[in-house]
Amino acid sequence: MPILFLDLFAGGSLKERMERRAGPPSNPDEWGECLTWLIHACEGLEHAHQMGLVHRDMKPANLLFNSEGMLAVTDFGLGKAINKAESIKGSPLALLQQSAEMSHLESSLTKTGVMSGTPHYAPPEQWMQKKVGPQADIYAFAVMAYEVLTGRHPYEPPGERWS
């Protein structure tokens, strides 16, 4: 069984920071901080995809900060390996452009009949229990980015707050 060792992430999660802020960024410093977080998340996803891994549970609670404020993508508990031939090289933005090509992966990345991941961040193919690839992580990242930048989930009813 493979074992993964990580640094200590004493800085909490992105979810905790978003809850403390309780809304969209309110000044240029906060906007810059949010963009830095999102860039670090993109870099982490890019690395995982280049290594042939699909996270399948991207959400603010799985992005942790170390004591210096560096953000890392963590909790690959639902992650799946994809064949190198199926993995897409390049940045997450390049993944968006190529996602149509990845919609029919040859190897199954989900168990039939079992929805994995966090529903508020899962893409439609995950809800429908279809095969998912790197584009599922990009969908979850986009939902998370919207939430970081607006202070609310894109599908959250106005005036309500999902936990």
C-alpha positions as CSV (number, residue, x, y, z in Angstrom):
1,M,0.0,0.0,0.0
2,P,1.5,3.4,-1.0
3,I,2.0,5.9,1.7
4,L,2.1,9.7,1.2
5,F,3.9,11.9,3.7
6,L,3.0,15.6,3.8
7,D,4.3,18.6,5.6
8,L,2.4,19.9,8.7
9,F,-0.3,22.3,7.6
10,A,-0.8,24.4,10.7
11,G,-2.4,27.3,8.8
12,G,-5.8,25.8,8.5
13,S,-7.9,25.3,5.4
14,L,-9.2,27.6,2.7
15,K,-12.7,26.8,3.9
16,E,-11.8,28.2,7.4
17,R,-10.3,31.4,5.9
18,M,-13.4,31.9,3.7
19,E,-15.7,31.4,6.7
20,R,-13.7,34.0,8.7
21,R,-14.0,36.5,5.8
22,A,-17.7,35.7,5.4
23,G,-18.1,37.4,2.0
24,P,-16.3,38.5,-1.1
25,P,-12.9,40.2,-1.0
26,S,-13.4,43.7,0.2
27,N,-10.1,45.4,-0.7
28,P,-7.2,45.1,-3.1
29,D,-5.1,43.2,-0.6
30,E,-7.8,40.6,-0.1
31,W,-8.3,40.3,-3.9
32,G,-4.6,39.7,-4.3
33,E,-4.6,37.1,-1.6
34,C,-7.5,35.2,-3.1
35,L,-5.9,35.2,-6.5
36,T,-2.7,33.9,-5.0
37,W,-4.7,31.1,-3.4
38,L,-6.3,30.2,-6.6
39,I,-3.0,30.2,-8.5
40,H,-1.5,27.8,-5.9
41,A,-4.5,25.5,-6.2
42,C,-4.1,25.5,-10.1
43,E,-0.5,24.7,-9.7
44,G,-1.3,21.8,-7.4
45,L,-3.9,20.4,-9.7
46,E,-1.6,20.8,-12.7
47,H,1.1,18.8,-10.9
48,A,-1.4,16.1,-9.9
49,H,-2.7,15.8,-13.4
50,Q,0.8,15.7,-14.9
51,M,1.5,12.8,-12.5
52,G,-1.5,11.0,-13.8
53,L,-3.8,11.7,-10.8
54,V,-7.4,12.9,-10.7
55,H,-8.4,14.3,-7.3
56,R,-12.2,13.9,-7.5
57,D,-12.9,15.9,-4.3
58,M,-11.6,19.4,-4.9
59,K,-13.1,21.7,-2.3
60,P,-12.0,24.5,0.1
61,A,-11.7,22.1,3.0
62,N,-9.1,20.1,1.0
63,L,-6.8,23.1,0.4
64,L,-4.5,23.5,3.4
65,F,-2.0,26.2,4.4
66,N,1.3,25.7,6.1
67,S,2.6,28.1,8.7
68,E,4.2,30.3,6.0
69,G,0.8,30.7,4.2
70,M,1.6,28.4,1.3
71,L,-1.5,26.6,0.0
72,A,-1.4,22.9,-1.0
73,V,-4.0,20.5,-2.5
74,T,-4.5,17.7,0.0
75,D,-6.7,14.7,0.7
76,F,-6.4,12.5,-2.4
77,G,-8.4,9.8,-0.6
78,L,-10.9,9.7,-3.5
79,G,-8.2,10.3,-6.1
80,K,-7.6,7.9,-9.0
81,A,-4.7,7.2,-11.2
82,I,-5.2,7.6,-14.9
83,N,-3.0,6.1,-17.6
84,K,-0.2,8.4,-18.8
85,A,-1.7,8.2,-22.3
86,E,-4.9,9.6,-20.9
87,S,-3.4,12.3,-18.8
88,I,-3.3,15.8,-20.2
89,K,-0.1,17.8,-20.0
90,G,-0.3,21.5,-19.4
91,S,-2.0,24.0,-17.2
92,P,-5.6,23.7,-15.9
93,L,-6.6,26.3,-18.5
94,A,-5.3,23.9,-21.2
95,L,-7.3,21.2,-19.6
96,L,-10.5,23.2,-20.1
97,Q,-9.8,23.5,-23.8
98,Q,-9.1,19.7,-24.1
99,S,-11.9,18.5,-21.8
100,A,-14.1,17.4,-24.7
101,E,-11.4,15.0,-25.8
102,M,-11.3,13.5,-22.3
103,S,-15.0,13.0,-22.0
104,H,-14.7,9.3,-23.0
105,L,-11.8,8.0,-21.0
106,E,-11.2,4.3,-21.7
107,S,-10.7,3.3,-18.0
108,S,-13.4,3.8,-15.4
109,L,-12.5,6.4,-12.8
110,T,-15.6,5.9,-10.7
111,K,-17.3,2.9,-9.3
112,T,-20.5,2.2,-11.1
113,G,-23.5,3.2,-9.1
114,V,-21.5,5.1,-6.4
115,M,-21.3,8.9,-6.3
116,S,-17.9,10.0,-4.9
117,G,-16.9,13.5,-4.0
118,T,-18.6,16.4,-2.3
119,P,-22.0,17.1,-4.0
120,H,-21.6,20.9,-4.0
121,Y,-18.4,20.7,-6.0
122,A,-19.0,17.6,-8.1
123,P,-19.5,18.0,-11.9
124,P,-22.6,16.6,-13.6
125,E,-20.8,13.4,-14.8
126,Q,-20.0,12.6,-11.2
127,W,-23.6,13.1,-10.2
128,M,-24.7,10.8,-13.0
129,Q,-22.0,8.2,-11.9
130,K,-20.3,8.4,-15.3
131,K,-16.5,8.2,-15.9
132,V,-14.6,11.3,-14.8
133,G,-11.2,12.6,-15.6
134,P,-9.1,15.7,-15.0
135,Q,-12.0,17.9,-16.3
136,A,-14.0,16.9,-13.1
137,D,-11.3,18.6,-11.0
138,I,-11.4,21.7,-13.2
139,Y,-15.2,21.9,-12.8
140,A,-14.8,21.7,-9.0
141,F,-12.0,24.2,-9.1
142,A,-14.2,26.7,-11.0
143,V,-17.0,26.2,-8.5
144,M,-14.5,26.8,-5.7
145,A,-13.0,29.9,-7.4
146,Y,-16.5,31.4,-7.8
147,E,-17.0,30.9,-4.1
148,V,-13.7,32.4,-3.1
149,L,-14.2,35.5,-5.3
150,T,-17.9,36.1,-4.5
151,G,-18.4,34.7,-1.0
152,R,-21.1,32.4,-2.1
153,H,-21.5,29.1,-3.9
154,P,-22.7,29.5,-7.5
155,Y,-25.7,27.3,-7.0
156,E,-26.6,28.5,-3.5
157,P,-30.0,30.2,-3.3
158,P,-29.7,33.9,-2.6
159,G,-29.8,34.7,1.1
160,E,-28.9,31.2,2.2
161,R,-25.6,29.8,3.2
162,W,-24.6,26.2,2.7
163,S,-22.4,24.6,5.3
